[in-house]
Amino acid sequence: MAATISAMSYFLPIFSFLLVFIVVYALLMKTKVLGDNATIAIFISLILASFFVVEASLVEFIQFSSAWFGVIVVAIFFLVTMVAFLPGEAPLKIFEKGLVGWVVVGLMVAFFIVSSAYVFNWAISWGYVRSWFDTEWFGMILLLVIAAIVSFTILPKAVKG
């Protein structure tokens, strides 16, 4: 008798939850973005894993993004390889300066914004944005931002004098 894998579909959400949880926890602990506090890393990992189980469009976003992210990584690898074969003395010195790294990071952020617009089908409704500017909340937030900028500008001068 052949074994069916239809029972496996019952456990797929659990497996995806565990996969996202383990990957996020491992990344947070390895990079130490949040420090060495494992409690906060577990909490954030649980929240992100829950998002991926509850919202199916996040899974579609990761599927779309990861495929194109892989293509971009391979393209960058080939670009660096081609630059390495350029004639001259140390053509890879351009990568020692931080500018190229920041350009790549900026392109990756732009890529994820564009891919999220594609997957989540969002577009900016300028009429909605314009109507938000007419609310009291916008005026209050703008006033707080201006006050913060002025405070940070005046504070060093007030401390010196």
Beta strands, then each sheet from edge to edge (+ up, - down):
end
